[in-house]
Amino acid sequence: MFDLVQKYKRVIQVFLALIALTFATWGIESYTRFRGATDGVASVNGLEIPRREFDDELRRQQDQLRQMFGTSFNADAFDTPEARRALLDGLVSQRLVSSAAMKAHLTVTDDRLFEVIASVPAFQEGGQFSKTAYVNVLRSQNPPLTPAQYESRLRHDLAVQQLAMAVGAAVPSRTVAARVAAIESQKREVSEARIAAQQFLPQVKIDDAKLKEYYDAHPAEFRRPERVRAEYVVLSADQLAKNEQVSEADLKAAYQQRSAKMTESEQRRASHILVKTREEAEKVAAELKKNPARFAELAKKESQDSGSAEKGGDLGWFGRGMMVKPFEDAVFSMKQGETSGPVQSDFGYHIVRVTGVRAAKTKPFEEARAEIEADLKKARAARSFNEAADNFTNMVYEQADSLKPVAERFKLPIQTTGWIVKSSAQELGALDNPKLLAALFSPDAIQNKRNTDAIEVAPATLVAARVIEHQPAAQRSLDDVKQELAETLRRREAVGLAQKEGMAKLEQLRKGGDAGLTWSKPREVSRRDAKGMAPELVRQVVSADVSKLPAYAGLPAQEGGYVLLRISKVVEANPAERTGDTDQRLAATLGSSQYQAYVASLRARADIEVRSLSPEKK
C-alpha cells in the first residue's frame, strides 16, 4: 500500500485539479443564477439547466474525445439523440446530488480547501504553492476565473465529494470476498490443439455456377462507390510554429523567467521494510545490524508492502512531498548507504535504507534551449493563427481554381491522396472529417473543380482541398471480381469445414476418445493471470465443468478454424496468498452500486422536466 501511495500520489493530485477546474461549468452559481430562465433544456425541482451549460458540456466532452482520437474523431457520430440524453442525465444527477449536499449542510474548512489547492501541481513553482501561478492558471481558463469564483466552486465540489463518499462507503462480506478471491485465483492447467482452415483449402472447389450464384445474390458487395482523388493543404498552428524565428535574447529572457521550473529538486532513492509493530521492526533492525547485506532478503520475507517487497524493498527515486512526512523526514536526514529505523507512520513501522542521493540542480540553458524555443514558437504561432486563418480562408475562396497561391503564401506543401470515398473505413489523415468530405464530394467541387472552403478539422487546424479526378459509382462486373470472389468463397468454406471438424473432435473427446490431436505444452491460467492466452479462450477455460478431468472445451478461432482446449488439472487458491485487492474492488463495485441507487432515489422523488435536446437552430 505504501508503494502504491508513493507511486500514484501525483496522479491523484492531477485528477483533483481536473475535477476542480472542469467544475466551473456546473458550480454553485449555476444553480442560482438561472432561476426562472426560459432557454433551459431541462429543470430539476424548479432549477434550470440552461442550454448554454448543456452545449458547453457537450463541447467539452467532444474536445476530450478529439484529443483522444485526433483527426479520426467524427463529432457527428457522437452527437446522437442517445448521447445527448446521456449527457443530460449526467447533468440532472449533478443537480440532484449537489442539492442534497447543500440540504445536508456539508461544509469544507478553509484549511482543507487550501490543502487541496496547494497540492495541485499547476499551482506550484519549485514544488511549492505559488499565488502568481495560481492566479495565472485561473485567468487562462475559458472563461477566466477569479480566485473567489474558483474557491467557491471547489468548496462546493468537495462538499459534494463528501456526500458521494459517505453514500458510496461499502464493506464487502468477508465470505463473499473470500469466495471471489478463491474463484479469481484458482488456476487451471490447459493445453491447446488447433484445427487450421488452411489444411482444408485443397478440398474446396468453387465452380463458375457458385460464383455467379453468389454474385447475383449480393450485388451490393460488388458496387464500387463514388470516389475521388484530391489534393489539399493544411494550415495549423503547429505548421506556423515551424516558420517562427526566435532570437537568442528572447530565449535567454524566457530561460530566466522559467528559472524556478528549470530547477530539479533534491531526489532520494530508498528501500524499506514495513512491519506492523515496533517489536517486529526492532527484531528486523537487530538482524540487519548483524548482517547489513540481508536487507533485500529480509524485505522480501518480512515487508508488508507487497509492491516494494518483491523488489527488495526498493521504492525508486522520489522528491519531497511524495512520501508520508515521518518517512520523508527520516530519508532526507540520512546519508547515502545509511540504515535507520524504526520510523513510525500511518502505515506501520519502517526500517529505511538510503540507496541514492541526487542533489538539487538547475538545468543548463543549453539543455533547456530546444524546449524553450519550441514553447515560444508554439505560443507565437497560436497568437498569429487567427489572422493567418482569415487570410487562408479568403484566399482559397477568392482563388478557387487552384491551391497553389495559398500554398505559396503560407509555405505549405500541396499533398495528394489516392482514391477515397465519401464514407468508409479508410486512412485519410487530415481529410478524415465528415464536413470536409461532404464538401469534397459536392457538385461544386466535382463538376466545377473548385476548392472547398477552409474547414476546421481540429483545434487550430484548417484544411482546404480540391478534386483532381472523379469516378462515379459503378457496378463491378463478375469478370472483374471473379478471382478475388473465388478466393473469398474458398477460404469461407475451408473455415466452415475446419469448424465442423473441430466440433466433431470435441464431441469425440468428451466421450473419452483420443481424436488424434497434437496438444501444446500445458500452462496454468486463471482469471487474474491469463499467461498470454486470448480472453475468449480464458473464458472457456474458467467456465468449463471440471467435475471430471480431463475436461474439454472448444470454440471457433478468430483467425479462422477451431481451437480445442484440454483442462488437465485444477489448482485451488491458497487462502494465505489472498491480498486486499479483491476486497478493494468489491468495495468499489458495491460503493458504486449504492451511489447509483442513491441517485436513482433522488431522481424518483424529484420534479424533472426535459425539453428539446436537439441542436439549437441558428
Number of C-alpha atoms within 10 A of each C-alpha: 13 19 18 13 14 16 16 11 14 16 11 14 17 15 13 17 20 12 13 22 17 15 16 22 18 19 22 21 14 18 18 11 11 15 14 12 13 12 13 21 20 23 20 20 14 14 21 25 26 20 19 13 16 21 16 13 18 17 13 14 14 18 17 11 15 18 13 11 11 17 18 19 20 18 16 11 9 15 14 13 12 10 13 18 14 12 15 20 14 12 18 21 17 16 23 19 19 23 19 16 21 15 9 11 9 16 14 15 10 10 9 12 15 13 12 16 22 19 20 22 19 18 21 18 19 14 20 13 19 16 14 11 15 20 15 16 16 18 14 10 13 9 9 15 18 15 14 9 16 19 17 16 23 26 24 23 21 21 21 22 16 16 19 21 14 12 18 21 15 19 14 18 12 10 9 13 21 17 13 15 22 18 16 17 21 20 23 23 18 23 18 20 17 19 24 20 22 13 13 18 18 9 10 14 11 13 9 10 9 13 18 15 10 13 18 12 10 11 13 12 10 17 13 14 17 16 19 21 17 19 19 22 24 23 25 20 23 17 17 20 20 12 12 14 11 14 9 11 9 13 18 16 12 16 21 13 11 13 16 13 16 19 16 16 17 14 16 23 19 22 26 28 29 29 23 14 13 16 12 16 24 17 12 23 22 12 14 16 13 9 10 12 10 13 24 20 15 18 26 19 13 18 26 21 20 18 17 23 24 15 15 20 29 22 21 17 15 19 17 16 14 15 18 15 13 13 20 17 13 17 25 18 8 16 14 16 11 12 22 15 19 25 19 19 14 10 14 16 25 29 25 25 24 22 19 15 18 15 9 12 11 13 15 12 15 10 10 14 17 12 10 19 21 15 14 19 20 19 15 16 22 17 12 14 22 13 10 17 19 11 15 24 19 15 19 26 18 10 14 18 15 18 24 16 16 22 19 11 11 17 14 18 15 15 11 15 15 12 13 19 20 19 14 8 8 11 10 14 11 20 25 20 23 18 15 22 17 14 21 27 20 14 12 15 21 19 11 13 18 23 25 26 22 24 18 19 23 18 13 15 19 20 23 26 28 29 24 15 14 17 14 9 12 11 13 14 12 15 9 11 13 15 11 10 19 17 12 12 17 19 18 15 18 23 25 18 21 25 23 16 15 24 18 12 20 23 15 13 20 13 9 10 11 11 13 8 13 11 14 13 10 15 16 18 22 21 17 12 14 16 12 8 12 10 11 11 19 21 13 15 25 19 9 15 14 16 8 10 12 18 18 23 21 23 17 20 19 10 9 18 24 24 22 23 24 23 24 18 17 19 13 13 15 11 11 6 9 15 12 10 11 19 20 15 13 18 19 17 15 17 21 18 15 17 20 16 14 16 19 14 12 16 17 10 9 13 12 16 13 15 11 10 17 12 11 8 4 3
